[in-house]
Amino acid sequence: FRFPNNLFLSKYFISIAVLVIFCTSCAKTKPSSETTTATLKYDSISIWLKKSQKPTTTKEERLKLQFKAFDFAKNLSNDSLKANKFSALSYSQNFITDSSLFRKINDRAISTNKKINDSSALGTAYWDLGYFLKNKFVKDSAFYYFSEAKDIFDAIGDTSNSGEMYLHMASIQMEIKDYVGSEANTIKAIENFKITNNDGRLFRCYNLLGILLGDLGEYEKSLVYYNEALYYLKKEKNSELGEATITNNIGIIYQNSKQYLNAIENFEKALSNLATTKLYNKDTFGIHSLFTKAIDIKQKENDIASLASSYYSLAEFNIYKKDIISALNNAIKALDLSIESNNTERLLETYILLAKLDIEKAPNYFLKFTKLNDSLQR
């Protein structure tokens, strides 16, 4: 649940729009035939990428499309265009899935960008290679290329991407238990991300420091870092899953420091938050189990207010699964628990949910909703 490696994924959750990166001239002149042809070829690469992502495309067809893209880029005569295409393909590891082909493309991206002295693109090509090797569990080589990329980004004053490399390096160091080195590089990453005001990356940095200090048994410092991570995370949109992760991590710290009641409180929050977030993301695998575990914990602790929220979320899950009878039963449980715990916010939401589930009683639920809502406005 600690997810220190999520930072490696973010760079490659990219859309097809990534492939709309190509060199254009600043001068308003008629494009040469080479540029026009290259643009058409580049459009072909975009089309092949789209086709490769279709569920009906076989593995063999997907591989053919990848080699087509490689051959098109290879046969360009303009060095800048060629460097740009190889850079785009190297970046798109969701398209280039053949390992040996990726190495060829990445080698070309590195060599062509060296030839045209494009430092930024060269740094990114090293970054691509580091990412590739990290996923192949070749950690020492991955660290080396992240470091190479970092040096380039530092030299050209690219503070944001330099911070990314420090964070990648710190994550690898944590995995191999080089805690001192990991902490040092994470702090350097934080310095960079504070300059660029990157709240998402600051969240990941402080989460990583929380993990590091927790592994070292420095639980109080770990909690400080986790709370700092939450501070930055809450500035981001759609932070529910991240909050579930941090809450779970805090629970682990309390558990390891034998503060079991605090641990239980955080674990139950994490379970409910994770289940609800998965539901909103339409990822239903294992959701029912998460809800039932959370409910079981809350029942043992007699946490009535939280139980109301869990039964409400479980009712939403039942609706998603088109199990209206179970949804109605769980919504009624949420209603009773909301009343018992005087949880007016949840009670208002439950009245609306029940009005949708029980058409015959809908007017009564709407009336109760209106009365309660009006009383809170006074």
C-alpha positions in Angstrom: 0.0 0.0 0.0 3.0 2.3 0.4 3.4 2.8 -3.4 6.8 4.5 -3.5 7.1 3.4 -7.2 4.0 5.3 -8.4 6.3 8.2 -9.4 7.7 5.9 -12.1 4.3 5.5 -13.7 3.2 9.1 -14.0 5.6 9.9 -16.8 4.1 7.3 -19.0 0.3 7.7 -18.4 0.3 9.7 -21.7 -2.2 10.2 -24.4 -1.6 9.9 -28.1 -1.1 13.6 -28.0 2.5 13.0 -26.8 3.3 12.1 -30.4 2.4 15.5 -31.6 6.0 16.7 -30.9 7.9 17.6 -34.0 10.3 20.4 -35.1 8.8 23.4 -36.9 10.6 26.5 -38.3 10.0 29.8 -36.7 10.4 31.5 -40.0 7.1 31.9 -42.0 8.3 30.2 -45.1 6.8 27.6 -47.3 7.6 24.1 -45.9 10.0 22.0 -47.8 9.0 18.7 -49.4 11.1 16.9 -46.7 9.1 18.6 -43.9 5.8 17.9 -45.6 6.6 14.2 -46.2 7.9 13.9 -42.6 4.7 15.3 -41.3 2.6 12.8 -43.2 4.8 10.1 -41.9 4.5 11.4 -38.4 0.7 11.3 -38.8 1.1 7.7 -39.9 2.8 7.0 -36.6 -0.1 8.5 -34.7 -2.5 6.3 -36.6 -0.5 3.2 -35.9 -0.3 4.1 -32.2 -4.1 4.4 -32.1 -4.5 1.1 -34.0 -2.1 -0.7 -31.6 -4.3 0.3 -28.6 -7.4 -1.3 -30.0 -8.5 -4.5 -28.2 -9.0 -6.2 -31.5 -5.3 -5.7 -32.6 -3.3 -8.9 -32.1 0.1 -9.0 -30.5 1.7 -9.8 -33.9 -0.1 -6.9 -35.5 1.0 -4.6 -32.7 4.6 -5.6 -33.2 4.4 -5.0 -36.9 3.1 -1.5 -36.3 6.0 -0.8 -33.9 8.6 -1.8 -36.5 6.8 0.3 -39.1 7.2 3.3 -36.9 10.9 2.5 -36.4 11.5 2.2 -40.1 9.8 5.4 -41.0 11.8 7.3 -38.4 15.0 5.7 -39.5 14.6 6.6 -43.2 14.2 10.3 -42.6 17.1 12.3 -43.9 16.7 15.4 -41.8 18.7 15.0 -38.6 16.4 17.2 -36.5 13.3 15.5 -37.6 14.9 12.1 -37.2 16.0 13.0 -33.6 12.5 14.2 -32.8 10.8 11.1 -34.1 13.1 8.7 -32.2 12.7 10.8 -29.1 8.9 10.6 -29.4 9.0 6.9 -29.9 11.5 6.4 -27.0 9.1 8.3 -24.8 6.1 6.2 -25.8 6.9 2.9 -24.1 3.2 2.2 -24.0 3.5 1.8 -27.8 7.0 0.3 -28.1 6.6 -2.9 -26.1 9.3 -5.0 -27.7 12.4 -4.7 -25.5 15.0 -5.1 -28.2 13.2 -2.6 -30.4 13.0 -0.1 -27.6 16.8 -0.3 -27.1 17.4 0.3 -30.8 15.0 3.3 -30.7 16.5 4.7 -27.5 20.0 4.3 -28.9 19.0 6.3 -32.0 17.3 8.9 -29.8 20.5 9.4 -27.8 22.9 9.4 -30.7 20.8 11.7 -32.9 20.2 14.2 -30.1 23.9 14.3 -29.3 24.5 15.0 -33.0 22.2 18.0 -33.1 23.2 19.1 -29.6 19.7 19.0 -28.1 20.5 18.7 -24.4 16.9 18.6 -23.2 15.9 15.8 -25.5 19.1 13.9 -24.7 18.3 14.2 -21.0 14.8 12.9 -21.7 16.2 9.9 -23.7 18.4 9.0 -20.7 15.3 9.3 -18.5 13.4 6.9 -20.8 16.3 4.4 -20.6 16.4 4.7 -16.8 12.6 4.0 -16.6 13.0 1.0 -18.9 15.8 -0.5 -16.9 14.0 0.2 -13.6 11.0 -1.8 -14.9 13.4 -4.6 -15.9 14.8 -4.6 -12.3 18.2 -3.5 -13.4 18.4 -1.0 -10.6 22.1 0.0 -10.8 22.0 0.8 -14.5 18.6 2.6 -14.0 20.2 4.7 -11.3 23.1 5.5 -13.6 21.0 6.8 -16.4 18.7 8.8 -14.1 21.9 10.4 -12.8 23.1 11.2 -16.3 19.7 12.8 -17.1 19.9 14.8 -13.8 23.3 16.2 -14.7 22.0 17.4 -18.1 18.9 18.9 -16.6 21.0 20.7 -14.0 23.3 22.0 -16.6 20.5 23.6 -18.7 18.6 24.9 -15.6 15.7 22.5 -15.9 14.7 22.5 -12.2 11.5 20.5 -12.6 13.0 17.6 -14.5 16.1 17.6 -12.3 13.8 17.2 -9.4 12.2 14.2 -11.1 15.5 12.5 -11.5 16.5 13.1 -7.8 13.2 11.5 -6.8 13.7 8.5 -9.1 17.2 8.0 -7.8 15.9 8.3 -4.2 13.3 5.7 -4.8 15.9 3.2 -6.1 18.1 3.9 -3.1 15.2 3.2 -0.8 14.6 -0.1 -2.4 18.2 -1.2 -1.9 18.1 0.2 1.6 20.6 3.0 1.0 18.5 5.2 3.4 21.1 7.9 3.8 21.5 8.4 0.1 17.7 8.2 -0.5 17.0 10.8 2.1 19.6 13.2 0.7 18.3 12.9 -2.8 14.7 13.3 -1.7 15.6 16.5 0.1 17.2 17.8 -3.1 14.1 16.9 -5.0 12.0 18.8 -2.5 14.2 21.9 -2.9 13.5 21.7 -6.7 9.8 21.1 -6.5 9.3 24.0 -4.0 10.8 26.3 -6.6 8.4 25.0 -9.3 5.4 24.7 -6.8 4.8 21.1 -7.8 2.4 20.0 -5.1 1.9 16.5 -6.6 5.6 15.8 -6.5 6.1 17.3 -3.1 3.4 14.9 -1.8 5.5 11.9 -3.3 8.7 13.3 -1.8 7.3 13.6 1.7 5.5 10.2 1.4 8.9 8.7 0.5 10.5 10.3 3.5 7.8 9.0 5.7 8.5 5.5 4.5 12.2 5.9 5.0 12.0 7.2 8.5 9.4 4.5 9.4 11.8 1.8 8.1 14.5 3.3 10.3 12.2 3.2 13.4 12.0 7.0 13.7 8.2 6.9 14.0 7.6 10.5 15.2 9.6 12.0 12.3 7.8 9.6 9.9 4.4 10.9 11.0 5.6 14.5 10.5 6.5 13.7 6.9 3.3 11.8 6.2 1.3 14.7 7.5 3.4 17.0 5.3 2.6 14.7 2.4 -1.2 15.0 3.2 -0.8 18.8 3.2 0.4 18.9 -0.3 -1.8 16.1 -1.5 -5.0 18.0 -0.5 -4.0 20.8 -2.8 -4.4 18.4 -5.7 -7.6 17.3 -7.5 -8.8 13.7 -7.2 -6.7 13.0 -4.2 -8.8 10.3 -2.6 -6.6 7.3 -3.5 -3.5 9.1 -2.4 -5.2 10.0 0.9 -6.1 6.3 1.4 -2.4 5.4 0.8 -1.1 7.9 3.3 -3.7 7.0 5.9 -2.7 3.4 5.5 1.0 4.3 5.9 0.2 6.3 9.0 -1.7 3.2 10.3 1.5 1.1 9.8 3.5 3.6 11.8 1.1 3.5 14.7 1.0 -0.3 14.5 4.8 -0.6 14.6 5.0 1.8 17.5 2.3 -0.2 19.4 -0.3 2.5 19.3 -2.9 0.0 18.2 -6.1 2.2 18.7 -4.7 4.9 16.4 -3.6 2.1 14.0 -7.1 0.7 13.8 -8.6 4.1 13.2 -6.3 4.8 10.3 -6.7 1.3 8.8 -10.4 1.5 8.8 -10.3 4.9 7.1 -8.0 3.6 4.5 -10.1 0.6 3.6 -13.3 2.7 3.2 -11.5 5.4 1.2 -9.8 2.9 -1.1 -13.1 1.0 -1.7 -15.0 4.2 -2.5 -12.2 5.5 -4.7 -12.1 2.2 -6.7 -15.8 2.3 -7.1 -15.7 5.9 -8.5 -12.9 4.8 -10.8 -15.2 1.8 -11.9 -12.6 -0.6 -10.7 -14.8 -3.1 -8.8 -12.3 -5.9 -8.3 -12.2 -6.7 -4.5 -14.4 -3.8 -3.5 -17.0 -5.8 -1.7 -14.3 -7.5 0.4 -12.8 -4.1 1.3 -16.2 -2.7 2.4 -17.0 -5.8 4.5 -13.6 -5.7 6.2 -14.0 -2.0 6.9 -17.5 -2.6 8.3 -16.3 -5.5 10.5 -13.6 -3.3 12.0 -16.0 -0.4 12.7 -18.6 -2.7 14.2 -16.0 -4.0 16.7 -15.0 -0.5 17.6 -18.6 0.6 17.7 -17.8 3.5 15.4 -21.4 4.4 14.4 -20.7 7.5 12.4 -18.1 5.8 10.2 -20.4 2.7 9.9 -23.1 5.0 8.3 -20.6 6.1 5.7 -19.4 2.6 4.9 -23.0 1.3 4.5 -23.8 4.3 2.3 -20.8 3.5 0.1 -21.7 -0.2 0.0 -25.2 0.8 -1.2 -23.6 2.8 -4.0 -21.6 -0.3 -4.9 -24.8 -2.4 -4.9 -26.4 0.1 -7.3 -23.4 -0.1 -9.6 -23.8 -3.9 -9.6 -27.5 -3.5 -10.2 -28.4 -5.2 -6.9 -31.2 -2.9 -5.9 -32.5 -5.0 -3.0 -29.1 -5.0 -1.3 -28.6 -1.4 -2.1 -32.0 -0.5 -0.4 -31.1 -2.6 2.7 -27.7 -1.0 3.1 -29.1 2.4 2.5 -31.6 1.9 5.3 -28.8 0.8 7.6 -26.9 3.9 6.7 -30.0 5.9 7.5 -30.5 4.4 10.9 -26.8 4.8 11.8 -26.8 8.4 10.6 -29.7 9.2 12.8 -28.2 7.3 15.8 -24.8 9.2 15.4 -26.5 12.5 14.6 -24.5 12.6 11.3 -26.6 15.2 9.5 -24.5 15.4 6.4 -24.6 11.7 5.8 -28.3 11.7 6.7 -29.1 14.2 4.0 -27.2 12.2 1.4 -29.0 9.0 2.5 -32.4 10.6 2.1 -31.6 11.4 -1.5 -30.2 7.9 -2.1 -33.3 6.2 -0.6 -35.6 8.5 -2.7 -34.0 7.1 -5.8 -34.1 3.5 -4.6 -37.7 3.4 -3.2 -40.1 5.2 -5.6 -43.1 4.7 -3.4 -41.5 6.3 -0.4 -39.6 8.9 -2.4 -42.0 11.8 -1.5 -41.6 11.0 2.2 -37.8 10.9 1.9 -37.7 14.2 0.0 -39.9 15.8 2.6 -37.6 14.7 5.4 -34.6 15.9 3.4 -36.2 19.4 2.9 -37.2 19.8 6.6 -33.7 18.8 7.8 -31.9 20.9 5.2 -34.1 24.0 6.0 -33.4 23.6 9.7 -29.7 23.6 9.1 -29.9 26.8 7.0 -31.5 28.8 9.8 
